[in-house]
Amino acid sequence: MNPITENRRHYEDLVEGETIDLGRIAVSKEMITGFAREFDPFPFHLDEAAAKASLLGGLASSGWQTAALTLRMLGDTFLTRIASMGGLGFSDLKWKKPVMVDDTITGTATIAALRRSRHHPERGIVTVDLDVRNQRGEPVMTMRLANLVELRDPSLPLVEGENP
């Protein structure tokens, strides 16, 4: 047993369909412009006049900032509480509505699938669907991600029908 993760939830503890509340983060002007200066320096993330004249209609968070804030919430509420071995990637990322100054984002993570690895019996893969919304309940981002999770007991047999 890994002493770092022994008190965390393992693959065997996770349930398909389980939903995790991600909490909430208020997004300030300073957060938006600070992130934009460093990582996404487009005028609609940096300059209020340019942002008002843009398709976004005002100073808006970078989509990548929304994704990073979501990962922070997911880490705080789920990933640091399971025996995570790291991420495998993401798919189906959609930015549905811009996150504006003073918006508060919240959301849920739903365990969409669980499968064991035939080649690495000590590992399982959890697939999580993320649904992120603003304070009005409007969807701002969706994404699916996959994460490796330790098994507490790798000697357990694969369940019939599990994928390799």
Secondary structure, DSSP 8 states (H G I E B T S, - for coil): --TTTTTSB-GGG--TT-EEEEEEEE--HHHHHHHHHHH---HHHH-HHHHHHSTT-S-B--HHHHHHHHHHHHHHHTGGGBTEEEEEEEEEEEE-S--BTT-EEEEEEEEEEEEE-SS-TTEEEEEEEEEEE-TTS-EEEEEEEEEEEE-S-TTS---TT---
